[in-house]
Amino acid sequence: MAIRLGGATQSAPTDSFIEAPSSGGPRRGKARGLWELLTRGHPLVRRALLARYFNDTSTAIAMGALFDAYLQLRGGSTVFVGEVESVRGLSVLLLALPIGFATDRFPKHRVLVVNWMMGALAVASLLVGVVSDQIWLIIPGAVLLSIHNQCLFGLLPVMVSEVSETAEDRTLACTG
């Protein structure tokens, strides 16, 4: 297959391997490598990739622009939206180091279980708060969910790197 770019003809790869310039040997493409990790990788890597996908997707939907629009309608101003977003950001900033210390001091799987319980509490608080239109439930739920995401995205790459077989698998799993 040939691709024409500005008068020059470039050939596109037709198979699933890409030639690595440094080693001269075949290297897996990113999409193929992720698929192999999902189908044949370590079970923890599969769970981590799926957890990250669903968490990214649900956070983008629930805590993105739609959430900010809801806060503006509920609070009546963009100042209120800024205050809520600032509290979320500051709470993550202040708790980043303590979360890291907890990850180093306690077993990682226990920290992850506690974090998942906190995430479930945050989602429940958000759901009840939005359904009942109670802002005093929505703000703590949003803050807890931000802290949950900080812990999850700081901890998953470490756990994945501990069980990955090769550096390439580790890179694929951690960068998605």
C-alpha positions in Angstrom: 0.0 0.0 0.0 1.4 3.4 -0.9 0.5 6.8 0.5 1.1 10.0 -1.5 2.3 12.9 0.7 3.1 16.2 -1.1 4.5 14.6 -4.3 6.5 11.9 -2.5 5.2 8.3 -2.3 5.6 6.6 1.1 4.9 3.0 1.6 2.7 2.1 4.6 3.3 -1.1 6.6 0.9 -3.9 5.6 1.5 -6.2 8.5 1.0 -5.8 12.3 4.7 -5.5 13.0 6.8 -2.3 12.8 10.5 -2.4 12.2 12.4 -1.1 15.2 15.1 1.3 14.0 17.6 0.5 16.8 17.4 -3.2 16.9 16.6 -4.0 13.3 14.0 -6.6 14.5 10.2 -6.6 14.6 8.4 -4.8 17.4 4.8 -5.0 18.3 2.6 -2.0 17.3 0.9 -0.3 20.2 -2.7 -1.5 19.5 -1.5 -5.1 19.0 0.5 -5.0 22.1 -2.4 -3.8 24.2 -4.6 -6.5 22.8 -2.0 -9.1 23.6 -1.8 -7.8 27.2 -5.5 -7.9 27.6 -5.8 -11.4 26.2 -2.6 -13.1 27.3 -1.1 -10.9 30.0 -1.0 -11.2 33.7 -4.6 -11.1 35.3 -3.6 -8.1 37.4 -2.5 -6.2 34.3 -5.9 -7.0 32.6 -7.8 -5.9 35.6 -5.7 -2.7 35.9 -6.2 -1.8 32.3 -10.0 -2.4 32.5 -10.3 -0.5 35.8 -8.4 2.4 34.3 -10.5 2.5 31.2 -13.8 2.4 33.1 -12.6 4.9 35.6 -11.4 7.3 32.9 -14.6 7.0 31.0 -16.9 7.5 34.0 -14.9 10.3 35.4 -14.9 12.1 32.1 -18.6 11.8 31.9 -19.5 12.4 35.5 -16.9 15.0 36.5 -16.2 16.8 33.3 -18.0 19.7 31.6 -21.4 18.1 32.3 -20.7 18.2 36.0 -19.5 21.8 35.8 -22.6 22.8 33.9 -24.7 21.2 36.6 -22.8 23.0 39.3 -23.3 26.3 37.5 -27.1 25.7 37.2 -27.3 24.6 40.9 -25.0 27.2 42.3 -26.0 30.1 40.0 -22.5 31.3 39.1 -19.1 30.4 37.6 -17.6 31.5 40.9 -19.3 28.5 42.6 -18.0 26.1 39.9 -14.5 27.5 40.4 -14.7 27.1 44.2 -15.8 23.5 43.9 -13.1 22.7 41.3 -10.5 24.5 43.5 -11.4 22.4 46.6 -11.1 19.3 44.4 -7.7 20.3 43.2 -6.3 21.4 46.5 -7.5 18.2 48.3 -5.7 16.1 45.7 -2.6 18.2 46.0 -2.6 18.0 49.8 -3.2 14.3 49.9 -0.7 13.2 47.2 2.2 12.7 49.5 0.3 11.0 52.3 -1.2 8.6 49.8 2.3 7.9 48.5 3.6 7.2 52.0 0.6 4.9 52.7 1.4 3.0 49.4 5.0 2.5 50.5 4.2 1.6 54.1 1.2 -0.8 53.7 0.6 -3.6 51.2 -0.5 -2.1 47.9 -3.5 -4.3 47.5 -4.9 -3.2 50.9 -4.4 0.5 50.0 -6.2 -0.3 46.7 -9.1 -2.0 48.5 -9.5 1.0 50.9 -9.3 3.3 47.9 -12.0 1.4 46.1 -14.3 1.6 49.1 -13.7 5.3 49.3 -14.5 5.5 45.5 -17.7 3.6 46.1 -18.7 6.0 48.9 -17.9 8.9 46.6 -20.1 7.6 43.8 -22.9 6.8 46.2 -22.7 10.4 47.6 -22.7 11.8 44.1 -25.7 9.7 43.0 -27.8 10.4 46.1 -26.8 14.1 45.9 -27.7 14.6 42.3 -30.9 12.6 42.5 -32.1 14.5 45.6 -30.5 17.8 44.5 -28.5 18.1 47.7 -25.4 20.2 47.2 -24.0 19.2 50.6 -23.7 15.6 49.3 -22.4 16.5 45.9 -19.3 18.5 46.9 -17.9 15.9 49.4 -18.6 13.2 46.8 -16.7 15.1 44.1 -13.7 15.7 46.5 -13.6 12.0 47.5 -13.8 10.9 43.9 -10.9 13.2 43.0 -8.8 11.7 45.9 -9.8 8.2 44.7 -8.6 8.9 41.2 -5.3 10.3 42.5 -4.7 7.2 44.5 -5.8 4.8 41.7 -3.7 6.4 39.0 -0.7 6.6 41.3 -0.9 3.0 42.5 -1.9 1.1 39.4 1.3 1.7 37.3 3.4 0.6 40.3 1.4 -2.6 40.7 1.5 -3.3 37.0 5.2 -2.8 36.7 5.8 -5.3 39.5 4.0 -8.1 37.6 5.0 -7.2 34.0 7.3 -9.6 32.3 9.1 -7.2 29.9 9.8 -3.5 29.8 7.6 -3.2 26.6 4.6 -4.8 28.4 5.1 -2.5 31.3 5.2 0.6 29.1 2.1 -0.5 27.1 0.2 -1.2 30.3 1.1 2.0 32.1 0.6 4.4 29.2 -2.4 2.6 27.7 
